[in-house]
Amino acid sequence: MSQDRSIQVVLPYSKYGCPQFKAAEGAKLVLELSISGALPGGMEGKPMRQVLILGNREGLKALGAAILAIAEAIDPDHHLHIDEEVFGHVYHCEDKLTLTIGLTPEPRR
């Protein structure tokens, strides 16, 4: 049995067609960097390095809509910066990193 669900998302753009990050009141996002020193079961190898994006439902929905807005932007050079300076009411990162969302260039043919 499929667990697929469809949702409707409004993609946030400025009046000039630039993708935006717009979060509902109470939205929260946290970016964490993690390097776990021990591997499960005493396995040998490199520690696991992770970037964790955590948030409440409203924060994750806002981030998802911003990612989709970038993916569908008319200008492939548009990108978004999500940082504490502008979005401190929503976004937090202990390491003071900016989360940047952009489209990778298409390969030339």
C-alpha positions in Angstrom: 0.0 0.0 0.0 1.4 3.4 -1.0 1.9 6.1 1.6 2.2 8.9 -1.0 0.4 12.1 -0.2 -0.1 15.2 -2.3 0.1 18.7 -0.8 -0.4 22.1 -2.3 2.5 24.5 -1.8 2.6 28.2 -2.6 6.0 29.1 -3.9 7.3 32.4 -2.4 8.5 34.9 -5.0 9.0 38.7 -4.8 7.2 40.9 -7.3 10.4 40.8 -9.4 10.3 37.0 -9.6 13.0 36.3 -7.0 12.6 33.3 -4.8 12.1 34.1 -1.1 12.1 32.4 2.2 8.8 33.2 4.0 8.1 31.4 7.3 4.8 31.4 9.2 4.7 32.8 12.7 6.2 30.3 15.2 8.3 28.5 12.5 11.7 27.2 13.7 14.8 25.8 11.9 18.1 24.6 13.4 21.2 23.7 11.5 23.7 21.5 13.3 27.0 20.0 12.3 27.8 16.7 13.9 30.8 14.4 13.8 30.2 11.2 15.7 33.4 9.7 17.1 32.2 6.1 17.6 30.9 3.9 15.0 28.2 1.3 15.8 29.3 -2.1 17.0 33.0 -1.2 17.4 33.3 -1.0 13.6 36.5 0.7 12.3 36.5 3.5 9.8 35.9 7.2 9.6 33.6 8.9 12.0 30.2 9.8 10.5 30.0 13.5 9.6 26.5 15.0 9.4 24.6 18.2 8.6 21.3 18.1 10.5 18.4 20.3 9.5 15.9 20.2 12.2 12.7 22.2 12.6 9.1 22.2 13.5 6.5 21.6 10.8 6.1 25.2 9.8 9.9 25.7 9.6 10.4 22.6 7.5 7.4 23.6 5.2 8.9 27.0 4.7 12.3 25.5 3.9 10.7 23.1 1.5 8.8 25.8 -0.3 12.0 27.9 -0.6 13.9 25.0 -2.1 11.1 24.4 -4.6 11.0 28.1 -5.4 14.7 28.0 -6.3 14.2 24.8 -8.4 11.4 26.5 -10.4 13.0 30.0 -10.6 13.2 31.5 -14.1 16.7 32.8 -13.5 19.0 29.9 -12.6 21.4 32.3 -10.8 18.9 33.2 -8.1 19.8 31.8 -4.7 18.8 32.3 -1.1 20.7 32.9 2.1 19.1 31.9 5.4 21.0 33.2 8.4 20.4 34.5 11.9 21.0 38.1 11.0 17.9 38.3 8.9 15.9 35.2 10.0 17.0 34.9 13.7 13.3 34.6 14.7 13.2 31.3 12.7 16.7 30.1 12.1 19.5 29.2 14.5 23.0 27.6 14.0 25.4 27.3 16.9 28.3 27.5 14.4 26.9 30.7 12.9 26.7 29.2 9.4 24.5 30.6 6.7 22.3 28.1 4.9 22.5 28.9 1.1 20.1 27.3 -1.4 21.0 27.5 -5.1 20.7 25.6 -8.3 23.7 23.8 -9.7 24.7 24.9 -13.2 23.4 22.7 -16.0 26.2 20.9 -18.0 26.9 22.5 -21.4 26.0 20.4 -24.4 
